[in-house]
Amino acid sequence: MTAEHVIRAQGLRKVYGKRAALDGLSLSVAQGQLYGLAGPNGAGKTTLIRTLCGLLRPDEGEATLLGWKMPSTRVRSQLGYMPQDFAVYNDLSVMQNLEFFGQLYSLRRAQVRERADELLDLVQLTDRKRDRVGTFSGGMRRRVSLAISLLHKPRLAFLDEPTAGVDPKLRRSFWDYFNALADQDVTLVVTTHLVEEAQRCHLVGFLMAGKLLTQGKPEEILAQTGTDNLDDAFIVLQERGEVPS
Amino acid sequence: MTSLAVARNVLRRILRDGRTLALIIILPLFFVLIYGNSFSGSYSDLTIVIVNADNGLASVRTQEVGRITLTVDLAAAFVSALDPDVFDIVILDDADEAFSMVGTEAWAALAFPKSFSNAVVSQAIRSSGERKVQFEGSSVTLLPSEIDAGPPTRLVIDDSNPLVASAVIAAFNDAFTAVLETQQSSVTVESLLNVQRLYEGKIRMLDFTAPGIIGFAMTLITVMLTAMAVVRERTGGTLTRILIAPISAWEVTMGYTLAFSLIALFQAAELFLVSLWLFDIRFVGDPGAVILVIVLFAVGLQGIATLMSTVAKNEAQAMQFVLFLLIPSIMLSGVFWPLETMPATMRAISYAIPLTYANSALRKIMLTGQGLGALTFELSVLGAIAVVTLLLSVISMRRQAYTA
């Protein structure tokens, strides 16, 4: 593994029926980067994340995480994954969810409590931590899911639409937190269908029909497209039909 | 009209769900075919042991030539009259050995004494009065004499299964009646036989079916709970979340097994205690052996349920798949009628059902008090089912995470 690149993907291709969800996609993400994966619904964001995590086997190409070719069990303890669906136990309380998943990562009870304090503060659920998750709204469940994904202080986290259904103020604090984690050398790949949100990332990849339309720093993409926001940049790129070399 | 729209929508969704549609069509056929083929009403392959010491001779007084000896071979005639489709007949010389096989290897043992033919003929003449027979080309008149009953013909029967015991006795009666008719005798079967029931008729139909019903209740609850839980874990995304953590599919499977084994043990305890308390079912064996059977049985059931959950897309499909285990379990595992009543093809399916072995083992323990030594076969099969399905569950668990 090179010290910088914790994610390397080469020529990933995944086909469902006649449709290619990933179409020869390559990607590299350096350590401590906050990588925003933006694109419309069905662009292939979730398929890419699941393939990188080793949950899907690509038809072609390969992915390496933290130096290990995926799928590999060796990276699991350092990997954080927040799926797009809630993936929480509705019949358990917030704390019971955190305690269970903490145990899977061999966290001691005190460690779980300490991490829970920090993360529940972030997702603003401290006063609801004893409540059953089943009584929560969709946005609240997504916040619980985010807290679970970051509980064990992963070195590399894949967060699939963590801000969907979350109110703007909280969304902003999430992005602040992601940036703070990146400052601590945690690498994050965050998907969003709200292209403008990706402005907060170090590096942005625009995904469309299983291909990266472009990849770069937000300001580079704006300059490249001659636009002043990523929404417009995406539309320009989509109209140009640009595909990276 | 709105109701029609709702109905149309429901039907359209079912028609688009290939698996549910297939289940709707296949399940009733499956049910009827299993039921129709499982209970033929006639028995077959019932093993019985016969010791034939009968010398076949009858010594009788005649009016014309004094005492003569006739060769009648009634015991052999009786054996020939037994329906070969119903019985697998083992012929032995040693009566003690024959009787010791009852309850383990044979349903019944019948020992004809040396003077059986003589005793039958003597009773027949006594009951029917003088009659003429041909002897060495001449007609002679047989005269009643003192009844020479001789030692009784001893029949020991395993009545742990009241249905089989009744069927065996009925078949013996038929055979004896046929033989006695040849002697124009009004001798009753009862007067010839000294019937000894292994369990003295104390095993009721309720006692006989209770182990199987308890096993079936366990199958129902354990398989449904496990299959639903795994499907829910998968469709809810938590299985993926668990399996992406540093925990192996093996550890996850063992965790499930541990949890559902505890639930199964609790259920079994509840079923046994209520059955004992309210219905006073027969339980003469070792509770420790019952626990061992239940744990092995429950682990196998969980393995099967986990495998079923692999092919079920959702909880509704899981429920329907479970029926493919439940229907044969109740019909083909010998809960209500013995395997011996089933056609060979159906019996082959019976041997693939875990409840067949659990039922057999529980019956041995509860009804007849047999120990672990007598359960080697059942425990081996249940253990093998548990290990194989557990291993397959681990593979299936891993696959489910990747396909969730």
Interface residues (C-beta under 8 A of the other chain):
Chain A: C53 G54 L55 L56 R57 T73 R76 S77 L79 Y81 P83 D85 F86 A87 V88 Y89 N90 F101 L104 Y105 S106 I148
Chain B: G236 G237 T238 T240 R241 I242 I244 A245 P246 I247 S248 A401 Y402 A404
